[in-house]
Amino acid sequence: MEATGTDEVDKLKTKFVSAWNNMKYNENKLLPARSGCTIEDHVIAGNVEEFRKDFISRIWLTYREEFPQIEGSALTTDCGWGCTLRTGQMLLAQGLILHFLGRAWTWPDALNIENSDSESWTSNTVKKFTASFEASLSGERELKTPTMCLKETIGRYSDDREMKNEIYHRKIISWFGDSPLALFGLHQLIEYGKKSGKKAGDWYGPAVVAHILRKAVEEARHPDLQGITIYVAQDCTVYSSDVIDKQCASLASDNTDDKAVIILVPVRLGGERTNADYLEFVKGILSLEYCVGIIGGKPKQSYYFAGFQDDSLIYMDPHYCQSFVDVSIKDFPLETFHCPSPKKMSFRKMDPSCTIGFYCRNVQDFKRASEEITKMLKISSKEKYPLFTFVNGHSRDYDFTSTTTNEEDLFSEDEKERLKRFSTEEFVLL
């Protein structure tokens, strides 16, 4: 590696840190995992290596630069505005990992990723990071059509199961690629966001992102994705019959299998600030085997919360601007899609607006999950009413306007009004 003590590197570091401060990004150093951290149902008691492998195996989606231009804008980066879309992508990616690979899966190369630290930056690395904040927002860029090549992968895997897992690992990441044709990539999510009045460069709150993810999954026509759907709670209420209807809906008349579902629940953990009484609730939620994380953050910054340690939340941070990776090529590099080290934040700093995610493999799994979550909500609730509820029946049974949409309008009028309300209530990037 190059020496870090040169004047050039020092100047570039100063310039980078200045830009970093001006953008008001978090400057806390990455913290190593410690014993006692909890990520969903995987409780680690002293085994740091197992915790690191589990954490690093999660898909990390961050700011990117130099990707194909977003239609209708001159933007080729999402630095400074796309963090909530990225945390939403991370939650969805974790749901897909559970769906296709299972909770026990870990990436075989997880512990081979080197930790990154500013003290070991080369001048080239510093230049790249600095340039990401000063990248030009203009200029044409040739769009490449991805040609998926996922039939083969690295030949060093010991058996067919590992080979199949690696194929799905790469396939899931490719669905989040930064190109117009990627099913859950930034370009597609922005297109769905336009239906709610959002555009590239705008701030997206956790509730808005929940609805965008729902539409992205509903509109995905990939054969592998026909067995999963997304349900977004209405006004902090999950209507069980509506969820089961979505799980039993099938595009193929001969397919009688019920679908898996990712349930997204936008909530608010207090008024202007997060109510400390909700700490045990959040810890309880993150401890459930069904939870796939929380889209949240602190004011002006969105994080993907994946676990907790004592009174701190463990999270993955999207606020790193990395170079565009073409996921259409065979054996594209995976390293930048996995976070080498977790970060943590005091619960007191958490912004009250967030979206909680749950994964249920089938209808029976959903019924069990709703019972367990309801019990947890009652235990943790210090108020007369829990933060959100599961109720029997359909939303229409409670005189709510139907949210059925047609192909010409991805969001109903009722949804648009709800999204506008959420947009004004959630935290804003200054």
The 8 nearest C-alpha neighbors of each residue, nearest first, counted from 0:
[[1, 2, 121, 119, 120, 3, 122, 123],
 [2, 0, 121, 3, 122, 120, 119, 4],
 [1, 3, 4, 0, 5, 121, 122, 119],
 [2, 4, 5, 8, 1, 121, 120, 119],
 [3, 5, 2, 6, 9, 8, 7, 1],
 [4, 6, 7, 8, 3, 9, 2, 10],
 [7, 5, 9, 8, 10, 4, 11, 3],
 [8, 6, 10, 5, 9, 11, 122, 4],
 [7, 9, 11, 122, 10, 5, 6, 12],
 [10, 8, 6, 12, 11, 7, 13, 5],
 [11, 9, 13, 7, 8, 12, 6, 14],
 [10, 12, 14, 8, 13, 9, 15, 7],
 [13, 11, 15, 9, 14, 10, 8, 16],
 [14, 12, 10, 16, 11, 15, 17, 9],
 [13, 15, 11, 17, 12, 16, 10, 18],
 [14, 16, 129, 12, 18, 17, 13, 19],
 [15, 17, 19, 13, 18, 14, 20, 12],
 [16, 18, 20, 14, 19, 15, 13, 21],
 [19, 17, 21, 15, 20, 16, 22, 14],
 [18, 20, 16, 22, 17, 21, 24, 15],
 [21, 19, 23, 17, 22, 18, 16, 24],
 [20, 22, 18, 23, 19, 17, 24, 16],
 [21, 23, 19, 20, 24, 18, 79, 17],
 [24, 22, 20, 21, 19, 25, 299, 18],
 [25, 23, 22, 19, 20, 26, 318, 300],
 [24, 26, 27, 23, 318, 300, 20, 19],
 [25, 27, 24, 28, 20, 19, 23, 16],
 [28, 26, 25, 29, 342, 30, 343, 344],
 [29, 27, 30, 26, 342, 116, 25, 117],
 [28, 30, 342, 340, 341, 27, 31, 343],
 [29, 31, 342, 341, 28, 32, 340, 343],
 [32, 30, 340, 33, 341, 29, 342, 51],
 [31, 33, 47, 30, 341, 51, 34, 50],
 [34, 32, 47, 36, 31, 35, 45, 308],
 [33, 35, 45, 44, 36, 47, 43, 46],
 [34, 36, 44, 43, 308, 37, 33, 45],
 [37, 35, 308, 34, 307, 43, 33, 38],
 [38, 36, 42, 306, 307, 43, 41, 39],
 [37, 39, 306, 41, 305, 40, 42, 285],
 [40, 38, 286, 285, 288, 287, 41, 290],
 [39, 41, 288, 286, 287, 42, 38, 37],
 [40, 42, 38, 39, 37, 43, 286, 288],
 [43, 41, 37, 40, 44, 38, 36, 35],
 [42, 44, 35, 36, 46, 45, 37, 50],
 [45, 43, 35, 34, 46, 42, 36, 47],
 [44, 46, 34, 47, 43, 35, 33, 36],
 [47, 45, 48, 49, 44, 43, 50, 34],
 [46, 48, 50, 49, 45, 51, 33, 34],
 [47, 49, 51, 50, 46, 52, 110, 53],
 [50, 48, 52, 51, 47, 46, 53, 43],
 [49, 51, 47, 53, 48, 52, 54, 43],
 [52, 50, 54, 48, 53, 49, 55, 47],
 [51, 53, 49, 55, 109, 50, 54, 110],
 [52, 54, 50, 56, 51, 55, 105, 49],
 [53, 55, 51, 56, 52, 57, 50, 341],
 [54, 56, 52, 57, 338, 337, 109, 53],
 [57, 55, 106, 53, 105, 54, 109, 52],
 [58, 56, 55, 54, 59, 337, 93, 53],
 [57, 59, 337, 336, 89, 56, 92, 60],
 [58, 60, 336, 337, 338, 89, 57, 61],
 [61, 59, 85, 336, 89, 317, 58, 88],
 [62, 60, 317, 319, 85, 318, 63, 59],
 [61, 63, 320, 78, 319, 77, 317, 318],
 [64, 62, 321, 320, 322, 323, 76, 61],
 [63, 65, 76, 322, 66, 323, 75, 321],
 [64, 66, 75, 323, 76, 322, 67, 63],
 [65, 67, 75, 323, 64, 177, 68, 76],
 [68, 66, 142, 75, 140, 178, 69, 65],
 [67, 69, 75, 74, 73, 140, 70, 66],
 [70, 68, 72, 74, 186, 71, 75, 67],
 [71, 69, 72, 68, 186, 73, 74, 179],
 [70, 72, 69, 73, 199, 68, 198, 74],
 [73, 71, 74, 70, 69, 199, 68, 137],
 [72, 74, 137, 136, 68, 75, 69, 138],
 [73, 75, 136, 72, 76, 68, 69, 137],
 [74, 76, 68, 66, 65, 67, 64, 69],
 [77, 75, 64, 74, 78, 63, 65, 66],
 [76, 78, 81, 62, 80, 79, 63, 64],
 [79, 77, 62, 76, 80, 320, 81, 63],
 [78, 80, 77, 81, 22, 82, 318, 62],
 [79, 81, 200, 202, 78, 77, 82, 201],
 [82, 80, 77, 84, 83, 85, 79, 78],
 [81, 83, 85, 84, 301, 317, 80, 86],
 [84, 82, 86, 85, 301, 81, 203, 87],
 [83, 85, 87, 81, 82, 86, 88, 208],
 [86, 84, 88, 82, 83, 87, 60, 61],
 [87, 85, 89, 303, 83, 88, 84, 294],
 [88, 86, 84, 90, 85, 89, 83, 294],
 [87, 89, 85, 91, 86, 90, 92, 84],
 [90, 88, 92, 86, 87, 91, 60, 93],
 [89, 91, 93, 87, 92, 88, 292, 291],
 [92, 90, 94, 88, 93, 89, 87, 95],
 [91, 93, 89, 95, 94, 90, 88, 96],
 [94, 92, 96, 90, 95, 91, 291, 89],
 [95, 93, 91, 97, 92, 96, 291, 358],
 [94, 96, 98, 92, 97, 93, 99, 91],
 [95, 97, 93, 100, 94, 98, 99, 92],
 [98, 96, 101, 94, 102, 95, 100, 99],
 [97, 99, 95, 96, 101, 100, 94, 360],
 [98, 100, 96, 97, 95, 101, 167, 164],
 [101, 99, 96, 97, 104, 98, 164, 102],
 [102, 100, 97, 103, 104, 98, 99, 96],
 [101, 103, 97, 104, 100, 96, 105, 98],
 [104, 102, 101, 105, 100, 97, 53, 41],
 [105, 103, 102, 101, 100, 106, 56, 96],
 [106, 104, 56, 53, 107, 103, 52, 109],
 [105, 107, 56, 109, 108, 104, 52, 55],
 [108, 106, 109, 105, 110, 56, 52, 111],
 [109, 107, 111, 106, 110, 112, 56, 105],
 [110, 108, 106, 52, 111, 55, 107, 56],
 [109, 111, 112, 108, 52, 51, 55, 107],
 [110, 112, 108, 109, 113, 107, 339, 334],
 [113, 111, 110, 109, 339, 114, 334, 108],
 [112, 114, 111, 115, 339, 110, 334, 340],
 [113, 115, 339, 112, 340, 116, 338, 29],
 [116, 114, 113, 117, 339, 119, 120, 340],
 [115, 117, 118, 119, 114, 120, 29, 28],
 [118, 116, 120, 119, 115, 125, 12, 121],
 [117, 119, 116, 120, 3, 115, 121, 4],
 [120, 118, 117, 116, 121, 3, 115, 0],
 [121, 119, 117, 118, 124, 125, 122, 3],
 [120, 122, 124, 123, 1, 3, 125, 119],
 [121, 123, 125, 8, 124, 126, 120, 1],
 [124, 122, 126, 121, 125, 127, 120, 128],
 [125, 123, 127, 121, 126, 122, 120, 128],
 [124, 126, 122, 128, 127, 123, 129, 11],
 [125, 127, 123, 129, 124, 128, 130, 122],
 [128, 126, 124, 130, 125, 129, 123, 131],
 [127, 129, 125, 131, 130, 126, 124, 320],
 [130, 128, 15, 126, 131, 127, 132, 125],
 [129, 131, 133, 127, 132, 128, 134, 126],
 [130, 132, 128, 134, 129, 133, 320, 127],
 [133, 131, 130, 129, 134, 18, 78, 128],
 [134, 132, 130, 131, 135, 129, 18, 136],
 [135, 133, 131, 130, 132, 136, 64, 76],
 [134, 136, 137, 133, 138, 75, 74, 73],
 [135, 137, 74, 73, 134, 75, 138, 76],
 [138, 136, 73, 135, 74, 139, 75, 72],
 [137, 139, 140, 73, 136, 135, 68, 75],
 [138, 140, 141, 137, 68, 73, 67, 142],
 [141, 139, 67, 68, 142, 138, 66, 75],
 [140, 142, 143, 139, 67, 68, 144, 66],
 [141, 143, 67, 140, 144, 68, 178, 179],
 [144, 142, 145, 141, 178, 67, 327, 179],
 [143, 145, 146, 142, 180, 327, 178, 179],
 [146, 144, 327, 147, 143, 180, 328, 326],
 [147, 145, 327, 148, 144, 328, 143, 329],
 [146, 148, 327, 145, 149, 328, 329, 326],
 [147, 149, 329, 150, 146, 328, 327, 151],
 [148, 150, 151, 147, 166, 152, 170, 329],
 [151, 149, 148, 152, 166, 147, 163, 329],
 [152, 150, 149, 153, 166, 148, 154, 162],
 [151, 153, 154, 166, 330, 149, 150, 162],
 [152, 154, 155, 156, 151, 330, 162, 165],
 [155, 153, 156, 152, 162, 151, 157, 158],
 [154, 156, 153, 157, 162, 152, 158, 161],
 [157, 155, 154, 162, 161, 158, 153, 159],
 [156, 158, 155, 161, 159, 162, 154, 160],
 [159, 157, 160, 161, 156, 162, 163, 155],
 [158, 160, 162, 161, 163, 157, 156, 164],
 [159, 161, 163, 162, 158, 164, 157, 165],
 [162, 160, 164, 163, 158, 159, 156, 165],
 [161, 163, 159, 165, 160, 164, 156, 166],
 [164, 162, 160, 166, 165, 161, 159, 167],
 [165, 163, 161, 167, 166, 162, 168, 160],
 [164, 166, 168, 162, 167, 163, 161, 169],
 [165, 167, 163, 169, 164, 168, 170, 149],
 [168, 166, 170, 164, 169, 165, 171, 163],
 [169, 167, 165, 171, 166, 170, 164, 172],
 [170, 168, 172, 166, 167, 171, 173, 165],
 [169, 171, 167, 173, 172, 168, 166, 174],
 [172, 170, 174, 173, 168, 169, 167, 92],
 [173, 171, 169, 174, 175, 170, 168, 176],
 [174, 172, 170, 176, 175, 326, 171, 169],
 [173, 175, 181, 182, 171, 172, 183, 176],
 [176, 174, 184, 183, 173, 172, 181, 177],
 [175, 177, 173, 184, 181, 174, 178, 326],
 [178, 176, 184, 185, 66, 175, 186, 181],
 [177, 179, 180, 181, 176, 67, 186, 184],
 [180, 178, 186, 181, 187, 177, 184, 67],
 [179, 181, 178, 182, 145, 187, 144, 184],
 [180, 182, 184, 174, 176, 178, 183, 179],
 [181, 183, 174, 184, 180, 219, 187, 175],
 [184, 182, 175, 174, 181, 187, 188, 215],
 [185, 183, 175, 181, 176, 177, 186, 187],
 [184, 186, 188, 187, 177, 189, 183, 84],
 [187, 185, 179, 189, 184, 188, 69, 178],
 [186, 188, 190, 189, 184, 185, 183, 179],
 [187, 189, 185, 191, 190, 186, 192, 211],
 [190, 188, 192, 186, 187, 191, 185, 199],
 [189, 191, 187, 193, 192, 188, 186, 194],
 [192, 190, 188, 193, 189, 194, 211, 187],
 [191, 193, 189, 197, 194, 190, 195, 211],
 [194, 192, 197, 196, 195, 190, 191, 198],
 [193, 195, 192, 196, 191, 410, 409, 197],
 [196, 194, 193, 192, 415, 197, 418, 410],
 [195, 197, 193, 194, 192, 198, 419, 415],
 [198, 196, 193, 192, 195, 201, 199, 194],
 [199, 197, 193, 201, 200, 189, 192, 196],
 [198, 200, 201, 189, 72, 197, 69, 74],
 [199, 201, 80, 198, 202, 77, 81, 74],
 [202, 200, 199, 198, 203, 80, 197, 81],
 [201, 203, 80, 428, 204, 427, 200, 81],
 [204, 202, 83, 207, 201, 208, 205, 84],
 [203, 205, 207, 206, 425, 422, 208, 83],
 [204, 206, 208, 353, 207, 354, 294, 209],
 [207, 205, 209, 265, 208, 204, 354, 421],
 [208, 206, 209, 210, 204, 205, 418, 203],
 [207, 209, 211, 205, 206, 210, 212, 204],
 [210, 208, 206, 212, 207, 211, 205, 213],
 [209, 211, 213, 207, 212, 208, 214, 231],
 [210, 212, 208, 214, 213, 209, 191, 192],
 [213, 211, 215, 209, 210, 214, 208, 216],
 [214, 212, 210, 229, 216, 211, 215, 217],
 [213, 215, 217, 211, 212, 216, 218, 210],
 [214, 216, 212, 218, 213, 217, 219, 211],
 [215, 217, 219, 213, 218, 214, 212, 228],
 [218, 216, 214, 215, 219, 213, 228, 229],
 [217, 219, 215, 216, 214, 220, 213, 182],
 [220, 218, 216, 217, 221, 215, 182, 224],
 [221, 219, 218, 222, 224, 225, 217, 223],
 [220, 222, 224, 223, 219, 225, 182, 218],
 [223, 221, 224, 225, 220, 226, 219, 250],
 [224, 222, 221, 225, 226, 220, 227, 99],
 [225, 223, 226, 222, 221, 227, 219, 220],
 [226, 224, 222, 227, 223, 221, 220, 250],
 [225, 227, 258, 224, 259, 223, 228, 257],
 [228, 226, 259, 258, 260, 225, 224, 229],
 [227, 229, 260, 216, 259, 261, 217, 258],
 [230, 228, 261, 213, 260, 262, 231, 216],
 [229, 231, 262, 263, 261, 242, 232, 213],
 [232, 230, 263, 262, 264, 233, 210, 229],
 [233, 231, 237, 264, 236, 235, 263, 234],
 [234, 232, 236, 235, 231, 237, 264, 238],
 [233, 235, 236, 232, 265, 387, 266, 237],
 [236, 234, 387, 233, 232, 266, 264, 388],
 [235, 237, 388, 233, 232, 234, 387, 389],
 [238, 236, 389, 232, 239, 388, 390, 233],
 [239, 237, 390, 241, 393, 240, 394, 391],
 [238, 240, 242, 391, 241, 392, 390, 237],
 [239, 241, 392, 243, 393, 242, 238, 244],
 [240, 242, 244, 393, 239, 238, 243, 245],
 [241, 243, 239, 245, 240, 244, 246, 230],
 [244, 242, 246, 240, 245, 241, 247, 239],
 [245, 243, 241, 247, 246, 242, 240, 248],
 [244, 246, 242, 248, 243, 247, 241, 228],
 [247, 245, 258, 243, 257, 244, 248, 242],
 [246, 248, 257, 244, 245, 243, 258, 249],
 [249, 247, 245, 246, 244, 250, 257, 258],
 [250, 248, 251, 247, 254, 252, 255, 225],
 [249, 251, 252, 248, 225, 254, 253, 226],
 [250, 252, 249, 254, 253, 255, 248, 225],
 [251, 253, 254, 250, 249, 255, 248, 256],
 [254, 252, 251, 255, 249, 250, 256, 248],
 [255, 253, 251, 252, 256, 249, 250, 257],
 [254, 256, 253, 257, 252, 249, 247, 251],
 [257, 255, 254, 258, 247, 226, 249, 361],
 [256, 258, 247, 246, 361, 255, 362, 259],
 [259, 257, 246, 226, 227, 361, 247, 260],
 [258, 260, 360, 227, 361, 359, 226, 228],
 [261, 259, 228, 359, 229, 227, 358, 262],
 [260, 262, 358, 229, 357, 230, 228, 263],
 [263, 261, 230, 357, 356, 229, 231, 260],
 [262, 264, 356, 231, 355, 230, 232, 354],
 [263, 265, 232, 355, 354, 231, 266, 235],
 [266, 264, 354, 206, 353, 355, 263, 235],
 [267, 265, 353, 354, 352, 264, 235, 268],
 [266, 268, 352, 351, 269, 353, 265, 270],
 [269, 267, 351, 273, 274, 266, 352, 277],
 [268, 270, 273, 274, 351, 267, 272, 271],
 [271, 269, 272, 273, 351, 268, 267, 274],
 [272, 270, 269, 273, 351, 350, 274, 268],
 [273, 271, 270, 269, 351, 274, 350, 268],
 [272, 274, 351, 269, 268, 350, 275, 349],
 [273, 275, 269, 276, 277, 268, 272, 270],
 [276, 274, 277, 278, 273, 347, 346, 269],
 [277, 275, 274, 278, 279, 381, 280, 380],
 [276, 278, 280, 275, 279, 274, 281, 268],
 [279, 277, 281, 280, 276, 275, 282, 346],
 [278, 280, 282, 281, 277, 283, 379, 276],
 [279, 281, 277, 283, 379, 278, 282, 284],
 [282, 280, 284, 278, 283, 279, 285, 277],
 [283, 281, 279, 285, 284, 280, 286, 278],
 [282, 284, 280, 286, 281, 285, 279, 287],
 [283, 285, 281, 286, 282, 287, 280, 290],
 [284, 286, 39, 282, 283, 287, 306, 290],
 [287, 285, 39, 283, 40, 284, 282, 288],
 [288, 286, 289, 284, 290, 39, 285, 40],
 [287, 289, 40, 39, 290, 286, 41, 285],
 [290, 288, 357, 358, 287, 291, 359, 368],
 [289, 291, 357, 287, 292, 288, 356, 285],
 [292, 290, 356, 357, 94, 93, 90, 358],
 [293, 291, 305, 304, 290, 356, 90, 355],
 [292, 294, 355, 304, 354, 303, 295, 356],
 [295, 293, 354, 303, 353, 86, 205, 87],
 [296, 294, 353, 302, 301, 293, 303, 354],
 [297, 295, 301, 302, 300, 349, 350, 298],
 [296, 298, 350, 349, 300, 348, 299, 301],
 [299, 297, 350, 300, 426, 296, 427, 349],
 [298, 300, 428, 427, 426, 297, 429, 301],
 [301, 299, 297, 298, 296, 302, 82, 428],
 [300, 302, 296, 83, 295, 82, 297, 86],
 [303, 301, 296, 316, 295, 86, 315, 304],
 [302, 304, 86, 294, 315, 314, 293, 295],
 [305, 303, 314, 293, 292, 313, 306, 302],
 [304, 306, 292, 314, 313, 38, 303, 293],
 [307, 305, 38, 313, 37, 285, 312, 304],
 [306, 308, 312, 313, 37, 311, 36, 309],
 [307, 309, 36, 311, 310, 312, 35, 37],
 [308, 310, 311, 307, 36, 35, 312, 282],
 [311, 309, 308, 346, 345, 312, 307, 278],
 [312, 310, 345, 344, 308, 346, 307, 309],
 [311, 313, 307, 344, 343, 306, 346, 345],
 [314, 312, 343, 306, 307, 342, 304, 305],
 [313, 315, 304, 303, 305, 342, 343, 302],
 [314, 316, 303, 302, 341, 304, 342, 317],
 [315, 317, 302, 318, 314, 303, 61, 319],
 [318, 316, 61, 319, 82, 62, 60, 85],
 [319, 317, 316, 62, 61, 320, 82, 24],
 [320, 318, 317, 62, 61, 321, 316, 63],
 [321, 319, 62, 63, 131, 78, 318, 64],
 [320, 322, 63, 319, 62, 64, 323, 61],
 [321, 323, 64, 63, 324, 65, 320, 66],
 [322, 324, 66, 63, 64, 65, 325, 321],
 [325, 323, 326, 322, 331, 176, 177, 332],
 [324, 326, 327, 328, 323, 331, 176, 177],
 [327, 325, 173, 328, 331, 324, 176, 145],
 [328, 326, 145, 147, 325, 146, 329, 173],
 [329, 327, 326, 331, 325, 330, 148, 147],
 [328, 330, 331, 148, 327, 149, 147, 326],
 [331, 329, 332, 328, 152, 153, 169, 333],
 [330, 332, 329, 328, 326, 333, 325, 327],
 [333, 331, 334, 330, 335, 324, 326, 336],
 [334, 332, 336, 335, 331, 337, 169, 330],
 [333, 335, 336, 337, 332, 112, 338, 339],
 [334, 336, 337, 333, 338, 332, 59, 321],
 [335, 337, 59, 334, 333, 58, 60, 338],
 [338, 336, 59, 58, 335, 55, 334, 339],
 [337, 339, 55, 59, 340, 336, 341, 315],
 [340, 338, 114, 55, 112, 337, 113, 341],
 [339, 341, 338, 31, 29, 114, 30, 342],
 [342, 340, 30, 314, 315, 29, 31, 32],
 [343, 341, 30, 29, 314, 313, 315, 340],
 [342, 344, 313, 312, 314, 311, 341, 345],
 [343, 345, 311, 312, 346, 313, 342, 348],
 [344, 346, 311, 347, 348, 312, 310, 343],
 [345, 347, 311, 349, 348, 312, 310, 344],
 [346, 348, 345, 349, 275, 273, 274, 272],
 [349, 347, 346, 345, 297, 350, 344, 273],
 [348, 350, 297, 346, 347, 296, 351, 273],
 [349, 351, 297, 298, 352, 296, 273, 272],
 [352, 350, 268, 273, 267, 269, 272, 349],
 [353, 351, 267, 350, 425, 266, 268, 295],
 [352, 354, 295, 205, 294, 266, 265, 267],
 [353, 355, 265, 294, 264, 205, 293, 266],
 [354, 356, 293, 264, 263, 292, 265, 294],
 [355, 357, 263, 291, 262, 292, 290, 293],
 [358, 356, 290, 262, 289, 291, 261, 263],
 [357, 359, 261, 289, 260, 94, 290, 262],
 [360, 358, 365, 364, 260, 259, 361, 261],
 [359, 361, 259, 364, 260, 358, 98, 258],
 [362, 360, 259, 364, 363, 258, 359, 257],
 [363, 361, 365, 364, 366, 243, 257, 246],
 [362, 364, 366, 365, 361, 367, 360, 359],
 [363, 365, 361, 367, 359, 362, 366, 360],
 [366, 364, 368, 362, 359, 363, 367, 369],
 [367, 365, 363, 369, 368, 364, 362, 370],
 [368, 366, 364, 370, 365, 369, 371, 363],
 [367, 369, 365, 371, 370, 366, 372, 364],
 [368, 370, 372, 366, 367, 371, 373, 365],
 [371, 369, 373, 367, 368, 372, 374, 366],
 [372, 370, 368, 374, 373, 369, 375, 367],
 [371, 373, 375, 369, 374, 370, 368, 376],
 [372, 374, 376, 370, 375, 371, 369, 377],
 [375, 373, 371, 377, 372, 376, 370, 378],
 [374, 376, 372, 378, 373, 377, 379, 371],
 [377, 375, 373, 379, 374, 378, 380, 385],
 [378, 376, 374, 380, 375, 379, 373, 385],
 [377, 379, 375, 376, 380, 374, 381, 280],
 [380, 378, 280, 376, 377, 375, 381, 279],
 [379, 381, 377, 385, 382, 378, 376, 384],
 [382, 380, 379, 383, 276, 385, 378, 384],
 [381, 383, 384, 380, 385, 386, 379, 377],
 [384, 382, 381, 385, 380, 377, 386, 379],
 [383, 385, 382, 386, 380, 387, 381, 377],
 [386, 384, 380, 387, 376, 377, 388, 382],
 [385, 387, 384, 388, 235, 266, 380, 376],
 [388, 386, 235, 385, 236, 389, 266, 237],
 [387, 389, 236, 237, 390, 235, 385, 373],
 [388, 390, 237, 236, 238, 369, 239, 373],
 [391, 389, 238, 239, 237, 388, 392, 236],
 [392, 390, 239, 238, 240, 389, 393, 237],
 [391, 393, 240, 239, 238, 396, 390, 394],
 [394, 392, 240, 241, 395, 396, 238, 239],
 [393, 395, 396, 397, 399, 238, 392, 398],
 [394, 396, 399, 398, 397, 393, 401, 400],
 [397, 395, 394, 393, 398, 392, 399, 391],
 [396, 398, 395, 394, 399, 393, 392, 400],
 [399, 397, 395, 396, 400, 394, 401, 393],
 [400, 398, 395, 397, 394, 401, 396, 402],
 [399, 401, 402, 398, 395, 413, 394, 403],
 [402, 400, 403, 395, 399, 394, 413, 411],
 [401, 403, 411, 404, 400, 413, 414, 410],
 [404, 402, 401, 411, 405, 410, 400, 409],
 [405, 403, 411, 409, 402, 408, 410, 406],
 [404, 406, 407, 408, 409, 403, 411, 410],
 [405, 407, 408, 409, 404, 410, 218, 403],
 [406, 408, 405, 409, 404, 410, 411, 194],
 [409, 407, 410, 406, 405, 404, 411, 194],
 [408, 410, 404, 406, 407, 194, 411, 405],
 [411, 409, 408, 414, 415, 404, 194, 412],
 [412, 410, 414, 413, 404, 402, 415, 408],
 [411, 413, 415, 414, 416, 410, 402, 417],
 [414, 412, 416, 411, 415, 417, 402, 400],
 [415, 413, 417, 411, 412, 416, 410, 418],
 [416, 414, 412, 418, 417, 413, 195, 419],
 [415, 417, 419, 413, 414, 418, 420, 412],
 [416, 418, 414, 420, 415, 419, 421, 413],
 [419, 417, 421, 415, 420, 416, 207, 422],
 [420, 418, 422, 416, 421, 417, 415, 423],
 [419, 421, 417, 418, 422, 423, 416, 424],
 [422, 420, 418, 424, 423, 419, 425, 417],
 [423, 421, 419, 420, 424, 425, 418, 204],
 [422, 424, 420, 421, 425, 419, 426, 427],
 [425, 423, 421, 422, 420, 426, 352, 419],
 [426, 424, 422, 423, 352, 204, 421, 427],
 [425, 427, 298, 299, 424, 428, 204, 352],
 [426, 428, 299, 429, 425, 202, 298, 204],
 [429, 427, 299, 202, 426, 300, 80, 298],
 [428, 427, 299, 22, 23, 426, 202, 298]]
